[in-house]
């Protein structure tokens, strides 16, 4: 065996080694040689940047996050920012960084910071007698179209409620049904519109494709605003 | 022929593409922050829109201007409309009153309590529920949806003679059966507040319905006999492709991180027991065809629905509370039909051979 061949095996081993031991936390904090650090856009604790429409990653399901990175890398989900980054990561990196964010606790930092006075007055509005007669939505701060879609759906259109898959309070279920709470209205609305227009792949079983087709633009705005206003990590 | 709907779709698509391009540069293309802020500002005082619509609908009077579309998108109360559902075709389907029309006062309170029990059964009726299921799992849209065994149609079908009980059952007695079998729990005694509340909710939902055991939309629409019989292996394939993503490969359903059973368990210790109606292959096939996957009812073929129903009901679940000392006795007494897999051998094991029923234990419901 020549020295050259030896060296190439060693190099291969190093590459393999880096991939196998790709450290999700390092990628998140420092990036790789070719991919920017995740936290520069998704925040130090994975909370996202609401004003820029950059989504929360902390506490999202690993399966979901990895699927998104794969989709960006393959170009089936498009984003000028995320596609080159996902391509620059190896498959192992993508898996590692997905697990890293999945295991990161979501502290309940509101993705869209609201003055506490606004929340208080909103809940007072909800308890006004005439409004409370509308519905018994204990989980909804107000009986808006958004709250209804989120907690009841619109079964006259065979449209399930968001929380029937995304869980009570939109806090997510398992590895595959991501939390909605803690995301900005900007991000949520853009995704629903992308699902509806098929600009974003609808994911497993076309679940989101079917749902999004039944939402009007006004529905999208309302339901995105509803989840953006829910206290993240709070009780329903 | 280009329909207005197609034009609208094209316009929406183009808008979305533009939105996607713009979103790269302008983060708040949809103006959501501003929108949310406006919304919050509006909420800080009672909204005239909301309260006036509430007032008119809460009155329930025919002379009040009926909202053309309520918050849930339902047409006005008791309007008979043709619903093009999965198995519905064009039929006149009864529409129950809107939730916003639940009256105020004592009657309204008991209706609301019934609804709460219906959608969050383990939490609202903890003394009688022994599994992770909720009434709404098999009666979608809080018991309102046609072809999903709606409460309004059930209400006007009782009292009725039932082969299961070999007697004329009242509506409350029918509800007791739900607790005993579907909820793998304990029947609340006749007149228990839980039964009164559920009955009141059903009674109110049936406001304006004709007393008719054959009301359109009742039960689950029966399927024609399967062309190829029913097959476990084909059913497993259907399950893996269409059901497992939500209900789990092991049929145990999925819970949220805080322990709420979001996707109901289809078999195993947290599901309905062998005495439940959903344990009958024909009944479950009909439910599945009309309502599953959630929001996509009618997309499976009849054959797929039959096969996957057989697959689901070929797994172990809690013992039939009517257990008659042995699996064979129980089968011959209560399951003497091809629609029940109880007592049949599947993969080398006899279904139901798990001994006497376990004593009732209320299911654990996480704190809110």
Interface residues (C-beta under 8 A of the other chain):
Chain A: X50 X51 X52 X53 X78 X79 X80 X81 X112 X114 X118 X119 X121 X122 X124 X125 X126 X128 X130 X131 X133 X134 X135 X136 X142 X143 X144 X145 X148 X152 X153 X154 X155 X156 X157 X158 X159 X160 X163 X164 X165 X167 X168 X171 X172 X173 X174 X176 X177 X184 X185 X186 X189 X190 X193 X194 X196 X197 X198 X199 X204 X205 X207 X210 X211 X217 X221 X224 X225 X228 X229 X235 X236
Chain B: X12 X13 X15 X16 X17 X19 X20 X23 X24 X27 X28 X29 X30 X32 X33 X35 X36 X39 X40 X41 X43 X44 X45 X46 X47 X50 X51 X53 X54 X55 X58 X71 X72 X73 X74 X75 X83 X85 X86 X99 X100 X102 X104 X112 X115 X116 X140 X141 X142 X144 X145 X242 X245 X246 X254 X255 X256 X257 X258 X260 X262 X263 X293 X294 X295 X296 X297 X368
